[in-house]
C-alpha cells in the first residue's frame, strides 16, 4: 500500500462532521463521503455540533460546514471556534451565498462554492485534508 492510500485510509477511519441545515444536502454529503469510506456524523446547526466536537475532537478528521444556518452560531463562528480549540483540525466550508472572508472566518479553511458536483465535493475534502497534513509537517 502506498503512503497516499495509507494516509487516506487513516483519515477515512476518522469522523467527518457535516454541519448543514438543509437535510437533503446534509444527508447527500454524508452518503457521498460514506461511499468513499469515511465515517460521518451530521448536525443541523453549528450549535448542535459544538458539544459533539468538545466530546469527540480527537476522533474527528474534518469539519465540513455550511456558513448560513439558524441558531446562535453560523458556520463562520463554528470554524473560528474549532480553529481556536483544535487548530490542527481541517475545515471545509461550503456556501452559495458567502465566502469565508465575507462571513468573518479568521482561520485558513478550504472553500467549496454551492452548487457543487460530487467530484468537486470529494476534491474539496481531499484538499482540506492535504492542506492540514502539510501544515502539520
N, CA, C and O of each residue as an XYZ file, in Angstrom:
548
protein
N       0.855     -1.175      0.000
C       0.000      0.000      0.000
C       0.899      1.236      0.000
O       1.812      1.344      0.818
N       0.641      2.154     -0.907
C       1.479      3.351     -0.945
C       1.084      4.324      0.154
O       0.033      4.174      0.777
N       1.933      5.327      0.391
C       1.700      6.221      1.528
C       0.435      7.056      1.355
O      -0.222      7.383      2.344
N       0.080      7.408      0.118
C      -1.126      8.204     -0.088
C      -2.365      7.404      0.299
O      -3.228      7.915      1.013
N      -2.468      6.144     -0.164
C      -3.653      5.362      0.176
C      -3.650      4.983      1.655
O      -4.717      4.856      2.258
N      -2.465      4.799      2.253
C      -2.412      4.512      3.677
C      -2.905      5.738      4.464
O      -3.696      5.600      5.397
N      -2.435      6.934      4.085
C      -2.888      8.150      4.749
C      -4.384      8.326      4.558
O      -5.092      8.713      5.488
N      -4.863      8.046      3.370
C      -6.295      8.188      3.108
C      -7.098      7.231      3.982
O      -8.126      7.617      4.539
N      -6.631      5.969      4.110
C      -7.327      5.012      4.963
C      -7.310      5.460      6.412
O      -8.299      5.314      7.129
N      -6.176      6.008      6.839
C      -6.065      6.515      8.203
C      -7.068      7.654      8.414
O      -7.741      7.712      9.443
N      -7.162      8.549      7.440
C      -8.104      9.661      7.552
C      -9.541      9.175      7.452
O     -10.421      9.696      8.137
N      -9.784      8.194      6.615
C     -11.142      7.685      6.445
C     -11.645      7.015      7.716
O     -12.853      6.911      7.925
N     -10.724      6.559      8.567
C     -11.152      5.921      9.811
C     -11.570      6.968     10.846
O     -12.096      6.621     11.904
N     -11.338      8.241     10.545
C     -11.751      9.305     11.441
C     -13.056      9.905     10.932
O     -13.409      9.776      9.759
N     -13.750     10.554     11.836
C     -15.059     11.119     11.520
C     -14.981     12.405     10.718
O     -14.089     13.230     10.917
N     -15.922     12.557      9.818
C     -16.168     13.838      9.167
C     -17.460     14.379      9.767
O     -18.510     13.744      9.670
N     -17.380     15.548     10.386
C     -18.551     16.194     10.969
C     -19.141     17.112      9.908
O     -18.480     18.046      9.453
N     -20.382     16.848      9.512
C     -21.067     17.611      8.472
C     -22.142     18.472      9.145
O     -23.068     17.951      9.767
N     -22.004     19.800      9.010
C     -22.954     20.726      9.624
C     -23.644     21.494      8.498
O     -23.036     22.334      7.835
N     -24.920     21.189      8.300
C     -25.694     21.738      7.180
C     -27.162     21.719      7.571
O     -27.694     20.669      7.931
N     -27.827     22.881      7.504
C     -29.219     22.945      7.951
C     -30.204     22.343      6.959
O     -31.306     21.964      7.354
N     -29.843     22.244      5.689
C     -30.740     21.639      4.700
C     -30.548     20.124      4.737
O     -29.508     19.601      4.337
N     -31.577     19.435      5.229
C     -31.475     17.997      5.489
C     -31.109     17.214      4.232
O     -30.329     16.266      4.321
N     -31.633     17.569      3.083
C     -31.331     16.831      1.847
C     -29.848     16.950      1.512
O     -29.211     15.961      1.147
N     -29.302     18.144      1.634
C     -27.871     18.342      1.351
C     -27.024     17.609      2.377
O     -26.058     16.935      2.022
N     -27.387     17.739      3.664
C     -26.613     17.087      4.728
C     -26.572     15.573      4.508
O     -25.506     14.961      4.583
N     -27.721     14.977      4.240
C     -27.765     13.520      4.028
C     -27.010     13.110      2.768
O     -26.353     12.069      2.745
N     -27.105     13.925      1.726
C     -26.402     13.633      0.475
C     -24.886     13.680      0.684
O     -24.170     12.791      0.223
N     -24.396     14.709      1.375
C     -22.956     14.820      1.652
C     -22.491     13.617      2.474
O     -21.459     13.020      2.169
N     -23.242     13.265      3.506
C     -22.868     12.108      4.326
C     -22.832     10.828      3.494
O     -21.935     10.000      3.657
N     -23.801     10.673      2.612
C     -23.846      9.489      1.744
C     -22.643      9.442      0.796
O     -22.022      8.392      0.632
N     -22.320     10.561      0.183
C     -21.154     10.640     -0.716
C     -19.895     10.223      0.032
O     -19.115      9.406     -0.456
N     -19.704     10.790      1.221
C     -18.487     10.512      1.984
C     -18.450      9.078      2.484
O     -17.385      8.460      2.492
N     -19.584      8.534      2.901
C     -19.632      7.130      3.336
C     -19.265      6.208      2.180
O     -18.571      5.210      2.377
N     -19.728      6.539      0.970
C     -19.391      5.745     -0.207
C     -17.882      5.738     -0.472
O     -17.360      4.810     -1.089
N     -17.187      6.777     -0.002
C     -15.731      6.884     -0.168
C     -14.973      6.293      1.025
O     -13.744      6.346      1.065
N     -15.697      5.735      1.987
C     -15.055      5.079      3.119
C     -14.920      5.927      4.370
O     -14.332      5.483      5.355
N     -15.449      7.126      4.347
C     -15.380      7.982      5.534
C     -16.528      7.667      6.482
O     -17.608      7.264      6.047
N     -16.294      7.850      7.767
C     -17.371      7.822      8.750
C     -17.897      9.248      8.852
O     -17.116     10.198      8.807
N     -19.190      9.407      8.986
C     -19.751     10.754      9.063
C     -20.751     10.861     10.200
O     -21.334      9.872     10.644
N     -20.929     12.083     10.654
C     -21.998     12.415     11.574
C     -22.495     13.794     11.155
O     -21.702     14.699     10.898
N     -23.810     13.943     11.089
C     -24.382     15.191     10.608
C     -25.118     15.948     11.696
O     -25.718     15.358     12.594
N     -25.059     17.275     11.596
C     -25.784     18.151     12.513
C     -26.497     19.220     11.713
O     -25.997     19.684     10.688
N     -27.681     19.611     12.195
C     -28.494     20.614     11.511
C     -28.010     22.026     11.777
O     -28.208     22.917     10.950
N     -27.373     22.241     12.933
C     -26.893     23.582     13.284
C     -25.493     23.501     13.887
O     -25.069     22.457     14.381
N     -24.794     24.623     13.836
C     -23.486     24.713     14.479
C     -23.638     24.535     15.984
O     -22.807     23.899     16.632
N     -24.712     25.106     16.534
C     -24.961     24.978     17.974
C     -25.026     23.508     18.393
O     -24.478     23.135     19.431
N     -25.688     22.680     17.596
C     -25.828     21.263     17.915
C     -24.500     20.522     17.784
O     -24.275     19.529     18.476
N     -23.626     20.992     16.910
C     -22.349     20.313     16.674
C     -21.321     20.574     17.769
O     -20.454     19.733     18.012
N     -21.403     21.726     18.433
C     -20.368     22.117     19.398
C     -20.167     21.096     20.525
O     -19.024     20.718     20.784
N     -21.224     20.631     21.207
C     -20.989     19.646     22.274
C     -20.317     18.373     21.756
O     -19.454     17.806     22.427
N     -20.713     17.928     20.567
C     -20.105     16.735     19.969
C     -18.620     16.976     19.695
O     -17.788     16.109     19.961
N     -18.294     18.145     19.169
C     -16.898     18.470     18.883
C     -16.070     18.446     20.168
O     -14.961     17.912     20.178
N     -16.591     19.009     21.232
C     -15.864     19.005     22.506
C     -15.668     17.585     23.033
O     -14.624     17.259     23.598
N     -16.677     16.755     22.844
C     -16.631     15.384     23.351
C     -15.742     14.473     22.516
O     -15.060     13.604     23.059
N     -15.743     14.665     21.202
C     -15.106     13.694     20.307
C     -13.960     14.265     19.465
O     -13.535     13.623     18.505
N     -13.462     15.430     19.794
C     -12.446     16.099     18.964
C     -11.298     15.190     18.510
O     -10.923     15.249     17.339
N     -10.724     14.353     19.385
C      -9.606     13.514     18.927
C      -9.982     12.528     17.814
O      -9.115     12.071     17.069
N     -11.267     12.205     17.706
C     -11.728     11.238     16.703
C     -12.092     11.888     15.375
O     -12.341     11.191     14.392
N     -12.126     13.213     15.338
C     -12.626     13.923     14.164
C     -11.483     14.232     13.213
O     -10.432     14.727     13.619
N     -11.707     13.929     11.935
C     -10.687     14.167     10.924
C     -10.946     15.398     10.083
O     -10.024     15.917      9.454
N     -12.210     15.889     10.058
C     -12.555     17.023      9.207
C     -13.882     17.609      9.667
O     -14.813     16.881     10.011
N     -13.953     18.934      9.667
C     -15.219     19.641      9.842
C     -15.630     20.165      8.481
O     -14.868     20.876      7.826
N     -16.834     19.816      8.053
C     -17.388     20.311      6.795
C     -18.663     21.065      7.159
O     -19.624     20.460      7.636
N     -18.681     22.377      6.939
C     -19.820     23.169      7.385
C     -20.292     24.154      6.336
O     -19.508     24.688      5.552
N     -21.593     24.380      6.344
C     -22.195     25.468      5.597
C     -21.936     26.738      6.397
O     -21.585     26.656      7.574
N     -22.099     27.908      5.790
C     -21.923     29.168      6.530
C     -23.243     29.622      7.125
O     -23.350     29.819      8.335
N     -24.257     29.791      6.269
C     -25.526     30.342      6.730
C     -26.426     29.243      7.264
O     -26.762     28.299      6.550
N     -26.822     29.376      8.553
C     -27.741     28.423      9.164
C     -28.348     29.063     10.399
O     -27.801     30.023     10.941
N     -29.482     28.531     10.846
C     -30.129     29.114     12.022
C     -29.337     28.823     13.296
O     -28.478     27.942     13.321
N     -29.638     29.573     14.346
C     -29.026     29.328     15.639
C     -28.124     30.467     16.071
O     -27.974     31.465     15.367
N     -27.531     30.301     17.232
C     -26.618     31.308     17.777
C     -25.358     31.430     16.928
O     -24.893     32.534     16.642
N     -24.811     30.278     16.528
C     -23.574     30.240     15.756
C     -23.875     29.925     14.298
O     -24.744     29.105     14.001
N     -23.159     30.574     13.394
C     -23.220     30.157     11.996
C     -21.944     29.367     11.687
O     -21.138     29.112     12.581
N     -21.767     28.989     10.442
C     -20.607     28.181     10.079
C     -19.291     28.913     10.236
O     -18.272     28.292     10.538
N     -19.291     30.241     10.035
C     -18.071     31.027     10.229
C     -17.683     31.026     11.707
O     -16.517     30.834     12.051
N     -18.677     31.242     12.580
C     -18.423     31.207     14.022
C     -17.895     29.836     14.441
O     -16.953     29.734     15.227
N     -18.514     28.793     13.908
C     -18.100     27.427     14.229
C     -16.661     27.179     13.784
O     -15.870     26.590     14.520
N     -16.331     27.628     12.588
C     -14.965     27.446     12.076
C     -13.949     28.145     12.973
O     -12.911     27.570     13.302
N     -14.241     29.374     13.365
C     -13.330     30.112     14.235
C     -13.193     29.439     15.602
O     -12.098     29.374     16.161
N     -14.313     28.937     16.138
C     -14.284     28.242     17.422
C     -13.448     26.965     17.321
O     -12.612     26.695     18.184
N     -13.674     26.192     16.277
C     -12.921     24.947     16.086
C     -11.434     25.248     15.939
O     -10.600     24.557     16.526
N     -11.100     26.264     15.168
C      -9.685     26.609     14.984
C      -9.048     27.042     16.306
O      -7.892     26.713     16.572
N      -9.787     27.773     17.127
C      -9.254     28.230     18.417
C      -8.978     27.058     19.356
O      -7.986     27.070     20.086
N      -9.849     26.043     19.342
C      -9.693     24.903     20.249
C      -8.825     23.783     19.673
O      -8.046     23.157     20.391
N      -8.969     23.542     18.376
C      -8.266     22.431     17.724
C      -7.660     22.925     16.407
O      -8.170     22.591     15.338
N      -6.593     23.707     16.464
C      -6.044     24.333     15.247
C      -5.574     23.347     14.183
O      -5.430     23.718     13.018
N      -5.333     22.097     14.570
C      -4.878     21.095     13.601
C      -6.028     20.469     12.810
O      -5.789     19.775     11.822
N      -7.278     20.707     13.236
C      -8.431     20.085     12.583
C      -8.756     20.802     11.270
O      -9.039     21.999     11.280
N      -8.718     20.086     10.142
C      -9.035     20.721      8.862
C     -10.517     21.100      8.772
O     -11.390     20.424      9.317
N     -10.763     22.198      8.068
C     -12.119     22.722      7.918
C     -12.390     22.961      6.439
O     -11.586     23.573      5.738
N     -13.536     22.469      5.978
C     -14.020     22.733      4.624
C     -15.358     23.447      4.760
O     -16.305     22.915      5.339
N     -15.423     24.648      4.223
C     -16.652     25.437      4.262
C     -17.295     25.401      2.892
O     -16.614     25.515      1.873
N     -18.624     25.239      2.870
C     -19.362     25.318      1.613
C     -20.454     26.366      1.742
O     -21.100     26.479      2.783
N     -20.654     27.124      0.685
C     -21.710     28.134      0.692
C     -22.002     28.578     -0.734
O     -21.122     28.597     -1.596
N     -23.242     28.927     -0.953
C     -23.633     29.501     -2.227
C     -23.827     31.003     -2.140
O     -24.068     31.668     -3.147
N     -23.720     31.536     -0.921
C     -24.010     32.957     -0.714
C     -22.809     33.748     -0.225
O     -22.587     34.874     -0.669
N     -22.040     33.178      0.674
C     -20.928     33.866      1.317
C     -19.612     33.203      0.919
O     -19.594     32.124      0.327
N     -18.521     33.872      1.255
C     -17.200     33.262      1.200
C     -16.679     33.250      2.624
O     -17.226     33.948      3.478
N     -15.636     32.477      2.907
C     -15.086     32.523      4.265
C     -14.702     33.955      4.673
O     -14.946     34.374      5.804
N     -14.106     34.686      3.745
C     -13.670     36.057      4.046
C     -14.852     36.976      4.331
O     -14.816     37.751      5.287
N     -15.897     36.899      3.514
C     -17.042     37.811      3.692
C     -17.864     37.481      4.927
O     -18.600     38.330      5.430
N     -17.741     36.243      5.423
C     -18.545     35.828      6.573
C     -17.814     35.980      7.903
O     -18.401     35.763      8.963
N     -16.539     36.351      7.853
C     -15.805     36.578      9.094
C     -14.946     35.425      9.567
O     -14.537     35.405     10.727
N     -14.658     34.459      8.700
C     -13.754     33.377      9.082
C     -12.348     33.960      9.202
O     -11.867     34.634      8.290
N     -11.697     33.697     10.329
C     -10.377     34.281     10.585
C      -9.244     33.269     10.483
O      -8.089     33.611     10.734
N      -9.559     32.019     10.116
C      -8.534     30.987     10.012
C      -8.487     30.450      8.583
O      -9.370     30.727      7.771
N      -7.448     29.684      8.294
C      -7.308     29.061      6.981
C      -8.305     27.912      6.846
O      -8.363     27.026      7.698
N      -9.080     27.937      5.780
C     -10.042     26.872      5.500
C     -10.036     26.574      4.011
O      -9.587     27.389      3.206
N     -10.532     25.413      3.657
C     -10.803     25.111      2.251
C     -12.238     25.586      1.987
O     -13.068     25.603      2.896
N     -12.519     25.969      0.742
C     -13.837     26.515      0.419
C     -14.405     25.830     -0.809
O     -13.702     25.597     -1.792
N     -15.688     25.512     -0.737
C     -16.413     24.869     -1.824
C     -17.677     25.673     -2.090
O     -18.543     25.787     -1.223
N     -17.778     26.227     -3.286
C     -18.958     27.041     -3.624
C     -20.101     26.140     -4.070
O     -19.914     25.243     -4.892
N     -21.299     26.389     -3.514
C     -22.516     25.701     -3.944
C     -23.061     26.411     -5.175
O     -22.900     27.626     -5.291
N     -23.685     25.715     -6.075
C     -23.830     24.253     -6.118
C     -22.532     23.597     -6.574
O     -21.796     24.163     -7.382
N     -22.257     22.422     -6.064
C     -21.053     21.686     -6.403
C     -21.427     20.345     -7.023
O     -22.555     19.870     -6.902
N     -20.449     19.760     -7.684
C     -20.623     18.397     -8.196
C     -20.036     17.428     -7.162
O     -19.315     17.849     -6.258
N     -20.335     16.164     -7.292
C     -19.766     15.166     -6.383
C     -18.247     15.199     -6.466
O     -17.565     15.120     -5.444
N     -17.718     15.316     -7.674
C     -16.264     15.390     -7.849
C     -15.664     16.589     -7.135
O     -14.608     16.477     -6.512
N     -16.332     17.740     -7.222
C     -15.838     18.936     -6.533
C     -15.889     18.747     -5.019
O     -14.978     19.172     -4.309
N     -16.952     18.110     -4.523
C     -17.059     17.851     -3.086
C     -15.898     16.984     -2.615
O     -15.240     17.304     -1.625
N     -15.649     15.893     -3.320
C     -14.578     14.985     -2.923
C     -13.220     15.653     -3.039
O     -12.344     15.421     -2.205
N     -13.031     16.480     -4.059
C     -11.771     17.210     -4.210
C     -11.598     18.209     -3.070
O     -10.489     18.383     -2.564
N     -12.678     18.862     -2.665
C     -12.616     19.799     -1.543
C     -12.198     19.110     -0.255
O     -11.393     19.642      0.509
N     -12.747     17.922     -0.016
C     -12.370     17.141      1.167
C     -10.889     16.781      1.102
O     -10.159     16.957      2.078
N     -10.452     16.280     -0.040
C      -9.033     15.919     -0.217
C      -8.129     17.135     -0.007
O      -7.107     17.047      0.673
N      -8.514     18.268     -0.594
C      -7.705     19.486     -0.464
C      -7.585     19.920      0.996
O      -6.499     20.274      1.455
N      -8.694     19.892      1.718
C      -8.689     20.291      3.127
C      -7.793     19.364      3.947
O      -7.025     19.827      4.790
N      -7.888     18.068      3.702
C      -7.087     17.098      4.440
C      -5.603     17.232      4.100
O      -4.749     17.171      4.984
N      -5.304     17.414      2.818
C      -3.909     17.557      2.407
C      -3.284     18.835      2.941
O      -2.121     18.838      3.344
N      -4.052     19.922      2.947
C      -3.553     21.192      3.463
C      -3.222     21.063      4.954
O      -2.176     21.527      5.409
N      -4.119     20.433      5.701
C      -3.889     20.259      7.135
C      -2.682     19.378      7.393
O      -1.904     19.629      8.314
N      -2.527     18.349      6.580
C      -1.388     17.441      6.732
C      -0.076     18.168      6.421
O       0.918     17.989      7.126
N      -0.075     18.980      5.377
C       1.130     19.740      5.012
C       1.470     20.752      6.110
O       2.642     20.971      6.416
N       0.459     21.354      6.689
C       0.657     22.342      7.745
C       1.243     21.678      8.995
O       1.998     22.302      9.741
N       0.888     20.410      9.215
C       1.332     19.684     10.404
C       2.810     19.280     10.310
O       3.442     19.019     11.334
N       3.362     19.227      9.101
C       4.753     18.767      8.922
C       5.733     19.895      8.863
O       6.933     19.663      8.716
